[in-house]
Amino acid sequence: MFFFDQDGSLPIDVLQHGTTVNAQRYSQTLITLRQAIKSERPGKLTCGVILLQDNARPHTPNTIAALLQNFKWEILGHPPHSPYLSPCDYAIFGPLKRL
């Protein structure tokens, strides 16, 4: 899974090919992300985190909503389908074009 902020990427989780991401796996990934932010981006957790995630099934259960509420992270919503690239696509593909 790929996470980033204005300072760059936070590659925290590599999944084997064919791995299914369910709510439990996504919950553990968010906990790992929080730890990575705390260690790699000191002070960012106190400034507030805005998480942009899609509406995939592992992202929507009440357990995930409760975890994010406990973390005091804001969820930035976006349309379920857009003919345009998402902000994540621009962040990934832009630097790749420069290689």
Distance bins in CASP14 RR format, pairs under 12 A and 6 or more apart:
PFRMAT RR
TARGET T0000
AUTHOR 0000-0000-0000
RMODE 2
METHOD distances of the structure
MODEL  1
1 9 0 0 0 0 0 1 0 0 0 0 0
1 10 0 0 0 0 1 0 0 0 0 0 0
1 11 0 0 0 0 1 0 0 0 0 0 0
1 12 1 0 0 1 0 0 0 0 0 0 0
1 13 1 0 1 0 0 0 0 0 0 0 0
1 14 0 0 0 0 1 0 0 0 0 0 0
1 15 1 0 0 1 0 0 0 0 0 0 0
1 19 0 0 0 0 0 1 0 0 0 0 0
1 21 1 0 0 1 0 0 0 0 0 0 0
1 25 0 0 0 0 1 0 0 0 0 0 0
1 26 0 0 0 0 1 0 0 0 0 0 0
1 28 0 0 0 0 0 1 0 0 0 0 0
1 29 1 0 1 0 0 0 0 0 0 0 0
1 30 0 0 0 0 1 0 0 0 0 0 0
1 32 0 0 0 0 1 0 0 0 0 0 0
1 33 0 0 0 0 1 0 0 0 0 0 0
1 36 0 0 0 0 0 1 0 0 0 0 0
1 53 0 0 0 0 0 1 0 0 0 0 0
1 54 0 0 0 0 0 1 0 0 0 0 0
1 56 0 0 0 0 0 1 0 0 0 0 0
1 58 0 0 0 0 0 1 0 0 0 0 0
1 59 0 0 0 0 0 1 0 0 0 0 0
1 88 0 0 0 0 0 1 0 0 0 0 0
2 8 0 0 0 0 0 1 0 0 0 0 0
2 9 1 0 0 1 0 0 0 0 0 0 0
2 10 0 0 0 0 1 0 0 0 0 0 0
2 11 1 0 0 1 0 0 0 0 0 0 0
2 12 0 0 0 0 1 0 0 0 0 0 0
2 13 0 0 0 0 1 0 0 0 0 0 0
2 14 0 0 0 0 0 1 0 0 0 0 0
2 15 0 0 0 0 0 1 0 0 0 0 0
2 29 0 0 0 0 0 1 0 0 0 0 0
2 33 0 0 0 0 0 1 0 0 0 0 0
2 52 0 0 0 0 0 1 0 0 0 0 0
2 53 0 0 0 0 0 1 0 0 0 0 0
2 86 0 0 0 0 0 1 0 0 0 0 0
2 88 1 0 0 1 0 0 0 0 0 0 0
2 89 0 0 0 0 0 1 0 0 0 0 0
2 91 0 0 0 0 1 0 0 0 0 0 0
2 92 1 0 0 1 0 0 0 0 0 0 0
2 93 0 0 0 0 0 1 0 0 0 0 0
3 9 1 0 0 1 0 0 0 0 0 0 0
3 10 1 0 1 0 0 0 0 0 0 0 0
3 11 1 0 0 1 0 0 0 0 0 0 0
3 12 1 0 0 1 0 0 0 0 0 0 0
3 13 0 0 0 0 1 0 0 0 0 0 0
3 29 0 0 0 0 1 0 0 0 0 0 0
3 30 0 0 0 0 1 0 0 0 0 0 0
3 32 0 0 0 0 1 0 0 0 0 0 0
3 33 1 0 1 0 0 0 0 0 0 0 0
3 34 0 0 0 0 0 1 0 0 0 0 0
3 35 0 0 0 0 0 1 0 0 0 0 0
3 36 1 0 0 1 0 0 0 0 0 0 0
3 37 0 0 0 0 1 0 0 0 0 0 0
3 40 0 0 0 0 0 1 0 0 0 0 0
3 41 0 0 0 0 0 1 0 0 0 0 0
3 44 0 0 0 0 0 1 0 0 0 0 0
3 49 0 0 0 0 0 1 0 0 0 0 0
3 51 0 0 0 0 1 0 0 0 0 0 0
3 52 0 0 0 0 1 0 0 0 0 0 0
3 53 0 0 0 0 1 0 0 0 0 0 0
3 73 0 0 0 0 0 1 0 0 0 0 0
3 88 0 0 0 0 1 0 0 0 0 0 0
3 91 0 0 0 0 0 1 0 0 0 0 0
3 92 0 0 0 0 0 1 0 0 0 0 0
4 10 1 0 0 1 0 0 0 0 0 0 0
4 11 0 0 0 0 1 0 0 0 0 0 0
4 12 0 0 0 0 0 1 0 0 0 0 0
4 33 0 0 0 0 0 1 0 0 0 0 0
4 36 0 0 0 0 0 1 0 0 0 0 0
4 37 0 0 0 0 0 1 0 0 0 0 0
4 40 0 0 0 0 0 1 0 0 0 0 0
4 41 0 0 0 0 0 1 0 0 0 0 0
4 51 0 0 0 0 0 1 0 0 0 0 0
4 52 0 0 0 0 1 0 0 0 0 0 0
4 87 0 0 0 0 1 0 0 0 0 0 0
4 88 1 0 0 1 0 0 0 0 0 0 0
4 89 0 0 0 0 0 1 0 0 0 0 0
4 90 0 0 0 0 0 1 0 0 0 0 0
4 91 1 0 1 0 0 0 0 0 0 0 0
4 92 0 0 0 0 1 0 0 0 0 0 0
4 94 0 0 0 0 0 1 0 0 0 0 0
4 95 0 0 0 0 0 1 0 0 0 0 0
5 33 0 0 0 0 0 1 0 0 0 0 0
5 36 0 0 0 0 0 1 0 0 0 0 0
5 37 0 0 0 0 1 0 0 0 0 0 0
5 40 0 0 0 0 1 0 0 0 0 0 0
5 41 1 0 0 1 0 0 0 0 0 0 0
5 43 0 0 0 0 0 1 0 0 0 0 0
5 44 1 0 0 1 0 0 0 0 0 0 0
5 45 0 0 0 0 0 1 0 0 0 0 0
5 47 0 0 0 0 0 1 0 0 0 0 0
5 48 0 0 0 0 0 1 0 0 0 0 0
5 49 0 0 0 0 1 0 0 0 0 0 0
5 50 0 0 0 0 1 0 0 0 0 0 0
5 51 0 0 0 0 0 1 0 0 0 0 0
5 52 0 0 0 0 0 1 0 0 0 0 0
5 87 0 0 0 0 0 1 0 0 0 0 0
5 88 0 0 0 0 0 1 0 0 0 0 0
5 91 0 0 0 0 1 0 0 0 0 0 0
6 41 0 0 0 0 1 0 0 0 0 0 0
6 44 0 0 0 0 1 0 0 0 0 0 0
6 47 0 0 0 0 0 1 0 0 0 0 0
6 50 0 0 0 0 0 1 0 0 0 0 0
6 87 0 0 0 0 0 1 0 0 0 0 0
6 91 0 0 0 0 1 0 0 0 0 0 0
7 37 0 0 0 0 0 1 0 0 0 0 0
7 40 0 0 0 0 1 0 0 0 0 0 0
7 41 1 0 0 1 0 0 0 0 0 0 0
7 42 0 0 0 0 0 1 0 0 0 0 0
7 43 0 0 0 0 0 1 0 0 0 0 0
7 44 0 0 0 0 1 0 0 0 0 0 0
7 91 0 0 0 0 0 1 0 0 0 0 0
8 36 0 0 0 0 0 1 0 0 0 0 0
8 37 0 0 0 0 0 1 0 0 0 0 0
8 40 0 0 0 0 1 0 0 0 0 0 0
8 41 0 0 0 0 1 0 0 0 0 0 0
8 44 0 0 0 0 0 1 0 0 0 0 0
8 91 0 0 0 0 1 0 0 0 0 0 0
8 92 0 0 0 0 0 1 0 0 0 0 0
8 95 0 0 0 0 1 0 0 0 0 0 0
9 33 0 0 0 0 0 1 0 0 0 0 0
9 36 0 0 0 0 0 1 0 0 0 0 0
9 40 0 0 0 0 0 1 0 0 0 0 0
9 41 0 0 0 0 0 1 0 0 0 0 0
9 88 0 0 0 0 0 1 0 0 0 0 0
9 91 0 0 0 0 1 0 0 0 0 0 0
9 92 0 0 0 0 1 0 0 0 0 0 0
9 95 0 0 0 0 1 0 0 0 0 0 0
9 96 0 0 0 0 0 1 0 0 0 0 0
10 29 0 0 0 0 0 1 0 0 0 0 0
10 32 0 0 0 0 1 0 0 0 0 0 0
10 33 1 0 0 1 0 0 0 0 0 0 0
10 34 0 0 0 0 0 1 0 0 0 0 0
10 35 0 0 0 0 0 1 0 0 0 0 0
10 36 1 0 1 0 0 0 0 0 0 0 0
10 37 1 0 0 1 0 0 0 0 0 0 0
10 38 0 0 0 0 0 1 0 0 0 0 0
10 39 0 0 0 0 1 0 0 0 0 0 0
10 40 1 0 0 1 0 0 0 0 0 0 0
10 41 1 0 0 1 0 0 0 0 0 0 0
10 44 0 0 0 0 0 1 0 0 0 0 0
10 49 0 0 0 0 0 1 0 0 0 0 0
10 91 0 0 0 0 0 1 0 0 0 0 0
11 29 0 0 0 0 0 1 0 0 0 0 0
11 32 0 0 0 0 0 1 0 0 0 0 0
11 33 0 0 0 0 0 1 0 0 0 0 0
11 36 0 0 0 0 1 0 0 0 0 0 0
11 40 0 0 0 0 0 1 0 0 0 0 0
11 92 0 0 0 0 0 1 0 0 0 0 0
12 28 0 0 0 0 0 1 0 0 0 0 0
12 29 1 0 0 1 0 0 0 0 0 0 0
12 30 0 0 0 0 1 0 0 0 0 0 0
12 31 0 0 0 0 0 1 0 0 0 0 0
12 32 1 0 1 0 0 0 0 0 0 0 0
12 33 1 0 1 0 0 0 0 0 0 0 0
12 34 0 0 0 0 1 0 0 0 0 0 0
12 35 0 0 0 0 1 0 0 0 0 0 0
12 36 1 0 1 0 0 0 0 0 0 0 0
12 37 0 0 0 0 1 0 0 0 0 0 0
12 38 0 0 0 0 0 1 0 0 0 0 0
12 39 0 0 0 0 0 1 0 0 0 0 0
12 40 0 0 0 0 1 0 0 0 0 0 0
12 41 0 0 0 0 0 1 0 0 0 0 0
13 19 0 0 0 0 0 1 0 0 0 0 0
13 21 0 0 0 0 1 0 0 0 0 0 0
13 25 0 0 0 0 1 0 0 0 0 0 0
13 26 0 0 0 0 1 0 0 0 0 0 0
13 28 0 0 0 0 1 0 0 0 0 0 0
13 29 1 0 1 0 0 0 0 0 0 0 0
13 30 0 0 0 0 1 0 0 0 0 0 0
13 31 0 0 0 0 0 1 0 0 0 0 0
13 32 1 0 0 1 0 0 0 0 0 0 0
13 33 0 0 0 0 1 0 0 0 0 0 0
13 35 0 0 0 0 0 1 0 0 0 0 0
13 36 0 0 0 0 1 0 0 0 0 0 0
14 29 0 0 0 0 0 1 0 0 0 0 0
14 32 0 0 0 0 0 1 0 0 0 0 0
15 21 1 0 0 1 0 0 0 0 0 0 0
15 22 0 0 0 0 0 1 0 0 0 0 0
15 25 0 0 0 0 1 0 0 0 0 0 0
15 26 0 0 0 0 0 1 0 0 0 0 0
15 28 0 0 0 0 0 1 0 0 0 0 0
15 29 0 0 0 0 1 0 0 0 0 0 0
16 25 0 0 0 0 0 1 0 0 0 0 0
19 25 1 0 0 1 0 0 0 0 0 0 0
19 26 0 0 0 0 0 1 0 0 0 0 0
19 29 0 0 0 0 0 1 0 0 0 0 0
19 58 0 0 0 0 0 1 0 0 0 0 0
20 26 0 0 0 0 0 1 0 0 0 0 0
20 56 0 0 0 0 0 1 0 0 0 0 0
20 57 0 0 0 0 0 1 0 0 0 0 0
20 58 0 0 0 0 1 0 0 0 0 0 0
21 27 0 0 0 0 0 1 0 0 0 0 0
21 28 0 0 0 0 0 1 0 0 0 0 0
21 29 1 0 0 1 0 0 0 0 0 0 0
21 30 0 0 0 0 0 1 0 0 0 0 0
21 53 0 0 0 0 0 1 0 0 0 0 0
21 54 0 0 0 0 0 1 0 0 0 0 0
21 56 1 0 0 1 0 0 0 0 0 0 0
21 57 0 0 0 0 1 0 0 0 0 0 0
21 58 1 0 1 0 0 0 0 0 0 0 0
21 59 0 0 0 0 1 0 0 0 0 0 0
21 64 0 0 0 0 0 1 0 0 0 0 0
22 28 0 0 0 0 0 1 0 0 0 0 0
22 29 0 0 0 0 0 1 0 0 0 0 0
22 56 0 0 0 0 0 1 0 0 0 0 0
22 57 0 0 0 0 1 0 0 0 0 0 0
22 58 1 0 1 0 0 0 0 0 0 0 0
22 59 0 0 0 0 0 1 0 0 0 0 0
22 60 0 0 0 0 0 1 0 0 0 0 0
22 61 0 0 0 0 1 0 0 0 0 0 0
22 63 0 0 0 0 0 1 0 0 0 0 0
22 64 0 0 0 0 0 1 0 0 0 0 0
23 29 0 0 0 0 0 1 0 0 0 0 0
23 30 0 0 0 0 0 1 0 0 0 0 0
23 56 0 0 0 0 0 1 0 0 0 0 0
23 57 1 0 0 1 0 0 0 0 0 0 0
23 58 1 0 1 0 0 0 0 0 0 0 0
23 59 0 0 0 0 1 0 0 0 0 0 0
23 60 0 0 0 0 1 0 0 0 0 0 0
23 61 1 0 1 0 0 0 0 0 0 0 0
23 62 0 0 0 0 1 0 0 0 0 0 0
23 63 1 0 1 0 0 0 0 0 0 0 0
23 64 1 0 1 0 0 0 0 0 0 0 0
23 65 0 0 0 0 0 1 0 0 0 0 0
23 66 0 0 0 0 0 1 0 0 0 0 0
23 67 0 0 0 0 1 0 0 0 0 0 0
24 30 0 0 0 0 0 1 0 0 0 0 0
24 31 0 0 0 0 0 1 0 0 0 0 0
24 58 0 0 0 0 1 0 0 0 0 0 0
24 61 0 0 0 0 1 0 0 0 0 0 0
24 63 0 0 0 0 1 0 0 0 0 0 0
24 64 0 0 0 0 1 0 0 0 0 0 0
24 67 0 0 0 0 0 1 0 0 0 0 0
25 31 0 0 0 0 0 1 0 0 0 0 0
25 32 0 0 0 0 0 1 0 0 0 0 0
25 56 0 0 0 0 0 1 0 0 0 0 0
25 57 0 0 0 0 0 1 0 0 0 0 0
25 58 1 0 0 1 0 0 0 0 0 0 0
25 59 0 0 0 0 0 1 0 0 0 0 0
25 61 0 0 0 0 0 1 0 0 0 0 0
25 63 0 0 0 0 0 1 0 0 0 0 0
25 64 0 0 0 0 0 1 0 0 0 0 0
26 32 0 0 0 0 0 1 0 0 0 0 0
26 33 0 0 0 0 0 1 0 0 0 0 0
26 51 0 0 0 0 0 1 0 0 0 0 0
26 53 0 0 0 0 1 0 0 0 0 0 0
26 54 0 0 0 0 0 1 0 0 0 0 0
26 56 0 0 0 0 1 0 0 0 0 0 0
26 57 0 0 0 0 1 0 0 0 0 0 0
26 58 1 0 1 0 0 0 0 0 0 0 0
26 59 1 0 0 1 0 0 0 0 0 0 0
26 60 0 0 0 0 1 0 0 0 0 0 0
26 61 0 0 0 0 1 0 0 0 0 0 0
26 63 0 0 0 0 1 0 0 0 0 0 0
26 64 1 0 0 1 0 0 0 0 0 0 0
26 65 0 0 0 0 0 1 0 0 0 0 0
26 67 0 0 0 0 1 0 0 0 0 0 0
26 68 0 0 0 0 0 1 0 0 0 0 0
27 33 0 0 0 0 0 1 0 0 0 0 0
27 34 0 0 0 0 0 1 0 0 0 0 0
27 58 0 0 0 0 1 0 0 0 0 0 0
27 59 0 0 0 0 0 1 0 0 0 0 0
27 61 0 0 0 0 1 0 0 0 0 0 0
27 62 0 0 0 0 0 1 0 0 0 0 0
27 63 1 0 0 1 0 0 0 0 0 0 0
27 64 1 0 0 1 0 0 0 0 0 0 0
27 65 0 0 0 0 0 1 0 0 0 0 0
27 66 0 0 0 0 1 0 0 0 0 0 0
27 67 1 0 1 0 0 0 0 0 0 0 0
27 68 0 0 0 0 1 0 0 0 0 0 0
27 70 0 0 0 0 0 1 0 0 0 0 0
27 71 0 0 0 0 0 1 0 0 0 0 0
28 34 0 0 0 0 0 1 0 0 0 0 0
28 35 0 0 0 0 0 1 0 0 0 0 0
28 58 0 0 0 0 0 1 0 0 0 0 0
28 63 0 0 0 0 0 1 0 0 0 0 0
28 64 0 0 0 0 0 1 0 0 0 0 0
28 67 0 0 0 0 0 1 0 0 0 0 0
29 35 0 0 0 0 0 1 0 0 0 0 0
29 36 0 0 0 0 0 1 0 0 0 0 0
29 51 0 0 0 0 0 1 0 0 0 0 0
29 53 0 0 0 0 0 1 0 0 0 0 0
29 58 0 0 0 0 1 0 0 0 0 0 0
29 59 0 0 0 0 0 1 0 0 0 0 0
29 64 0 0 0 0 0 1 0 0 0 0 0
29 67 0 0 0 0 0 1 0 0 0 0 0
30 36 0 0 0 0 0 1 0 0 0 0 0
30 37 0 0 0 0 0 1 0 0 0 0 0
30 49 0 0 0 0 0 1 0 0 0 0 0
30 51 0 0 0 0 1 0 0 0 0 0 0
30 53 0 0 0 0 1 0 0 0 0 0 0
30 58 0 0 0 0 0 1 0 0 0 0 0
30 59 0 0 0 0 1 0 0 0 0 0 0
30 63 0 0 0 0 0 1 0 0 0 0 0
30 64 1 0 0 1 0 0 0 0 0 0 0
30 65 0 0 0 0 0 1 0 0 0 0 0
30 66 0 0 0 0 0 1 0 0 0 0 0
30 67 1 0 0 1 0 0 0 0 0 0 0
30 68 1 0 0 1 0 0 0 0 0 0 0
30 69 0 0 0 0 0 1 0 0 0 0 0
30 70 0 0 0 0 0 1 0 0 0 0 0
30 71 1 0 0 1 0 0 0 0 0 0 0
30 73 0 0 0 0 1 0 0 0 0 0 0
30 75 0 0 0 0 0 1 0 0 0 0 0
31 37 0 0 0 0 0 1 0 0 0 0 0
31 38 0 0 0 0 0 1 0 0 0 0 0
31 63 0 0 0 0 0 1 0 0 0 0 0
31 64 0 0 0 0 0 1 0 0 0 0 0
31 67 1 0 0 1 0 0 0 0 0 0 0
31 68 0 0 0 0 0 1 0 0 0 0 0
31 70 0 0 0 0 0 1 0 0 0 0 0
31 71 0 0 0 0 1 0 0 0 0 0 0
31 73 0 0 0 0 0 1 0 0 0 0 0
32 38 0 0 0 0 0 1 0 0 0 0 0
32 39 0 0 0 0 0 1 0 0 0 0 0
32 40 0 0 0 0 0 1 0 0 0 0 0
33 39 0 0 0 0 0 1 0 0 0 0 0
33 40 0 0 0 0 0 1 0 0 0 0 0
33 41 0 0 0 0 0 1 0 0 0 0 0
33 44 0 0 0 0 0 1 0 0 0 0 0
33 45 0 0 0 0 0 1 0 0 0 0 0
33 49 0 0 0 0 1 0 0 0 0 0 0
33 51 0 0 0 0 1 0 0 0 0 0 0
33 53 0 0 0 0 0 1 0 0 0 0 0
33 67 0 0 0 0 0 1 0 0 0 0 0
33 68 0 0 0 0 0 1 0 0 0 0 0
33 71 0 0 0 0 1 0 0 0 0 0 0
33 73 0 0 0 0 1 0 0 0 0 0 0
34 40 0 0 0 0 0 1 0 0 0 0 0
34 41 0 0 0 0 0 1 0 0 0 0 0
34 44 0 0 0 0 0 1 0 0 0 0 0
34 45 1 0 0 1 0 0 0 0 0 0 0
34 48 0 0 0 0 0 1 0 0 0 0 0
34 49 0 0 0 0 1 0 0 0 0 0 0
34 51 0 0 0 0 0 1 0 0 0 0 0
34 67 0 0 0 0 1 0 0 0 0 0 0
34 68 0 0 0 0 0 1 0 0 0 0 0
34 70 0 0 0 0 0 1 0 0 0 0 0
34 71 1 0 0 1 0 0 0 0 0 0 0
34 72 0 0 0 0 0 1 0 0 0 0 0
34 73 0 0 0 0 1 0 0 0 0 0 0
35 41 0 0 0 0 0 1 0 0 0 0 0
35 45 0 0 0 0 0 1 0 0 0 0 0
35 71 0 0 0 0 0 1 0 0 0 0 0
36 42 0 0 0 0 0 1 0 0 0 0 0
36 44 0 0 0 0 0 1 0 0 0 0 0
36 45 0 0 0 0 0 1 0 0 0 0 0
36 49 0 0 0 0 0 1 0 0 0 0 0
37 43 0 0 0 0 1 0 0 0 0 0 0
37 44 1 0 1 0 0 0 0 0 0 0 0
37 45 1 0 1 0 0 0 0 0 0 0 0
37 46 0 0 0 0 0 1 0 0 0 0 0
37 47 0 0 0 0 0 1 0 0 0 0 0
37 48 0 0 0 0 1 0 0 0 0 0 0
37 49 1 0 0 1 0 0 0 0 0 0 0
37 51 0 0 0 0 0 1 0 0 0 0 0
37 71 0 0 0 0 1 0 0 0 0 0 0
37 73 0 0 0 0 1 0 0 0 0 0 0
38 44 0 0 0 0 1 0 0 0 0 0 0
38 45 1 0 1 0 0 0 0 0 0 0 0
38 46 0 0 0 0 1 0 0 0 0 0 0
38 49 0 0 0 0 0 1 0 0 0 0 0
38 71 0 0 0 0 0 1 0 0 0 0 0
39 45 0 0 0 0 0 1 0 0 0 0 0
41 47 0 0 0 0 1 0 0 0 0 0 0
41 48 0 0 0 0 0 1 0 0 0 0 0
41 49 0 0 0 0 1 0 0 0 0 0 0
43 49 0 0 0 0 0 1 0 0 0 0 0
44 50 0 0 0 0 0 1 0 0 0 0 0
44 73 0 0 0 0 0 1 0 0 0 0 0
45 71 0 0 0 0 1 0 0 0 0 0 0
45 72 0 0 0 0 1 0 0 0 0 0 0
45 73 0 0 0 0 1 0 0 0 0 0 0
46 72 0 0 0 0 1 0 0 0 0 0 0
47 72 0 0 0 0 0 1 0 0 0 0 0
47 73 0 0 0 0 0 1 0 0 0 0 0
47 74 0 0 0 0 0 1 0 0 0 0 0
48 68 0 0 0 0 0 1 0 0 0 0 0
48 71 0 0 0 0 1 0 0 0 0 0 0
48 72 1 0 0 1 0 0 0 0 0 0 0
48 73 1 0 0 1 0 0 0 0 0 0 0
48 74 1 0 0 1 0 0 0 0 0 0 0
49 68 0 0 0 0 1 0 0 0 0 0 0
49 71 1 0 0 1 0 0 0 0 0 0 0
49 72 1 0 0 1 0 0 0 0 0 0 0
49 73 1 0 1 0 0 0 0 0 0 0 0
49 74 1 0 0 1 0 0 0 0 0 0 0
49 75 0 0 0 0 1 0 0 0 0 0 0
49 76 0 0 0 0 0 1 0 0 0 0 0
50 68 0 0 0 0 0 1 0 0 0 0 0
50 71 0 0 0 0 0 1 0 0 0 0 0
50 72 0 0 0 0 0 1 0 0 0 0 0
50 73 1 0 0 1 0 0 0 0 0 0 0
50 74 1 0 1 0 0 0 0 0 0 0 0
50 75 1 0 0 1 0 0 0 0 0 0 0
50 76 1 0 1 0 0 0 0 0 0 0 0
50 77 0 0 0 0 1 0 0 0 0 0 0
50 78 0 0 0 0 0 1 0 0 0 0 0
50 87 0 0 0 0 0 1 0 0 0 0 0
51 59 0 0 0 0 1 0 0 0 0 0 0
51 64 0 0 0 0 0 1 0 0 0 0 0
51 65 0 0 0 0 0 1 0 0 0 0 0
51 67 0 0 0 0 0 1 0 0 0 0 0
51 68 1 0 0 1 0 0 0 0 0 0 0
51 69 0 0 0 0 0 1 0 0 0 0 0
51 71 0 0 0 0 1 0 0 0 0 0 0
51 72 0 0 0 0 0 1 0 0 0 0 0
51 73 1 0 1 0 0 0 0 0 0 0 0
51 74 1 0 0 1 0 0 0 0 0 0 0
51 75 1 0 1 0 0 0 0 0 0 0 0
51 76 1 0 0 1 0 0 0 0 0 0 0
51 77 0 0 0 0 1 0 0 0 0 0 0
51 78 0 0 0 0 0 1 0 0 0 0 0
51 88 0 0 0 0 0 1 0 0 0 0 0
52 59 0 0 0 0 0 1 0 0 0 0 0
52 73 0 0 0 0 0 1 0 0 0 0 0
52 74 0 0 0 0 1 0 0 0 0 0 0
52 75 1 0 0 1 0 0 0 0 0 0 0
52 76 1 0 1 0 0 0 0 0 0 0 0
52 77 1 0 0 1 0 0 0 0 0 0 0
52 78 1 0 0 1 0 0 0 0 0 0 0
52 86 1 0 0 1 0 0 0 0 0 0 0
52 87 1 0 0 1 0 0 0 0 0 0 0
52 88 1 0 0 1 0 0 0 0 0 0 0
52 89 0 0 0 0 0 1 0 0 0 0 0
52 90 0 0 0 0 0 1 0 0 0 0 0
52 91 0 0 0 0 0 1 0 0 0 0 0
53 59 1 0 1 0 0 0 0 0 0 0 0
53 60 0 0 0 0 1 0 0 0 0 0 0
53 64 0 0 0 0 1 0 0 0 0 0 0
53 65 0 0 0 0 0 1 0 0 0 0 0
53 68 0 0 0 0 1 0 0 0 0 0 0
53 73 0 0 0 0 0 1 0 0 0 0 0
53 74 0 0 0 0 0 1 0 0 0 0 0
53 75 1 0 0 1 0 0 0 0 0 0 0
53 76 0 0 0 0 1 0 0 0 0 0 0
53 77 1 0 0 1 0 0 0 0 0 0 0
53 78 0 0 0 0 1 0 0 0 0 0 0
53 80 0 0 0 0 0 1 0 0 0 0 0
53 86 0 0 0 0 0 1 0 0 0 0 0
53 87 0 0 0 0 0 1 0 0 0 0 0
53 88 0 0 0 0 1 0 0 0 0 0 0
54 60 0 0 0 0 1 0 0 0 0 0 0
54 75 0 0 0 0 0 1 0 0 0 0 0
54 76 0 0 0 0 0 1 0 0 0 0 0
54 77 0 0 0 0 1 0 0 0 0 0 0
54 78 1 0 0 1 0 0 0 0 0 0 0
54 79 0 0 0 0 0 1 0 0 0 0 0
54 80 1 0 0 1 0 0 0 0 0 0 0
54 81 0 0 0 0 1 0 0 0 0 0 0
54 82 0 0 0 0 0 1 0 0 0 0 0
54 86 1 0 0 1 0 0 0 0 0 0 0
54 87 0 0 0 0 0 1 0 0 0 0 0
54 88 0 0 0 0 1 0 0 0 0 0 0
54 89 0 0 0 0 0 1 0 0 0 0 0
55 61 0 0 0 0 0 1 0 0 0 0 0
55 64 0 0 0 0 0 1 0 0 0 0 0
55 75 0 0 0 0 0 1 0 0 0 0 0
55 77 0 0 0 0 1 0 0 0 0 0 0
55 78 0 0 0 0 1 0 0 0 0 0 0
55 79 0 0 0 0 1 0 0 0 0 0 0
55 80 1 0 1 0 0 0 0 0 0 0 0
55 81 0 0 0 0 1 0 0 0 0 0 0
55 82 0 0 0 0 0 1 0 0 0 0 0
55 86 0 0 0 0 0 1 0 0 0 0 0
56 64 0 0 0 0 0 1 0 0 0 0 0
56 80 0 0 0 0 0 1 0 0 0 0 0
57 64 0 0 0 0 0 1 0 0 0 0 0
58 64 1 0 0 1 0 0 0 0 0 0 0
58 67 0 0 0 0 0 1 0 0 0 0 0
59 65 0 0 0 0 1 0 0 0 0 0 0
59 67 0 0 0 0 0 1 0 0 0 0 0
59 68 0 0 0 0 1 0 0 0 0 0 0
59 75 0 0 0 0 1 0 0 0 0 0 0
59 77 0 0 0 0 0 1 0 0 0 0 0
59 80 0 0 0 0 0 1 0 0 0 0 0
60 68 0 0 0 0 0 1 0 0 0 0 0
60 75 0 0 0 0 0 1 0 0 0 0 0
60 77 0 0 0 0 0 1 0 0 0 0 0
60 80 0 0 0 0 0 1 0 0 0 0 0
61 67 0 0 0 0 1 0 0 0 0 0 0
61 68 0 0 0 0 0 1 0 0 0 0 0
62 68 0 0 0 0 0 1 0 0 0 0 0
62 69 0 0 0 0 0 1 0 0 0 0 0
63 69 0 0 0 0 0 1 0 0 0 0 0
63 70 0 0 0 0 0 1 0 0 0 0 0
64 70 0 0 0 0 0 1 0 0 0 0 0
64 71 0 0 0 0 0 1 0 0 0 0 0
64 73 0 0 0 0 0 1 0 0 0 0 0
64 75 0 0 0 0 1 0 0 0 0 0 0
65 71 0 0 0 0 0 1 0 0 0 0 0
65 73 0 0 0 0 0 1 0 0 0 0 0
65 75 0 0 0 0 1 0 0 0 0 0 0
66 72 0 0 0 0 0 1 0 0 0 0 0
66 73 0 0 0 0 0 1 0 0 0 0 0
67 73 0 0 0 0 1 0 0 0 0 0 0
67 75 0 0 0 0 0 1 0 0 0 0 0
68 74 0 0 0 0 1 0 0 0 0 0 0
68 75 1 0 0 1 0 0 0 0 0 0 0
68 76 0 0 0 0 0 1 0 0 0 0 0
69 75 0 0 0 0 1 0 0 0 0 0 0
76 86 0 0 0 0 0 1 0 0 0 0 0
76 87 0 0 0 0 1 0 0 0 0 0 0
76 88 0 0 0 0 0 1 0 0 0 0 0
77 86 0 0 0 0 0 1 0 0 0 0 0
77 87 0 0 0 0 0 1 0 0 0 0 0
78 84 0 0 0 0 0 1 0 0 0 0 0
78 85 0 0 0 0 0 1 0 0 0 0 0
78 86 1 0 0 1 0 0 0 0 0 0 0
78 87 1 0 0 1 0 0 0 0 0 0 0
78 88 0 0 0 0 1 0 0 0 0 0 0
78 89 0 0 0 0 0 1 0 0 0 0 0
79 86 0 0 0 0 1 0 0 0 0 0 0
80 86 0 0 0 0 0 1 0 0 0 0 0
82 88 0 0 0 0 0 1 0 0 0 0 0
82 89 0 0 0 0 0 1 0 0 0 0 0
84 90 0 0 0 0 1 0 0 0 0 0 0
85 91 0 0 0 0 1 0 0 0 0 0 0
85 92 0 0 0 0 1 0 0 0 0 0 0
85 93 1 0 0 1 0 0 0 0 0 0 0
85 94 0 0 0 0 0 1 0 0 0 0 0
86 92 0 0 0 0 1 0 0 0 0 0 0
86 93 0 0 0 0 0 1 0 0 0 0 0
87 93 0 0 0 0 0 1 0 0 0 0 0
87 94 0 0 0 0 0 1 0 0 0 0 0
88 94 0 0 0 0 0 1 0 0 0 0 0
89 95 0 0 0 0 0 1 0 0 0 0 0
89 96 0 0 0 0 0 1 0 0 0 0 0
89 97 0 0 0 0 0 1 0 0 0 0 0
90 96 0 0 0 0 0 1 0 0 0 0 0
90 97 0 0 0 0 0 1 0 0 0 0 0
91 97 0 0 0 0 0 1 0 0 0 0 0
92 98 0 0 0 0 0 1 0 0 0 0 0
92 99 0 0 0 0 0 1 0 0 0 0 0
93 99 0 0 0 0 0 1 0 0 0 0 0
END
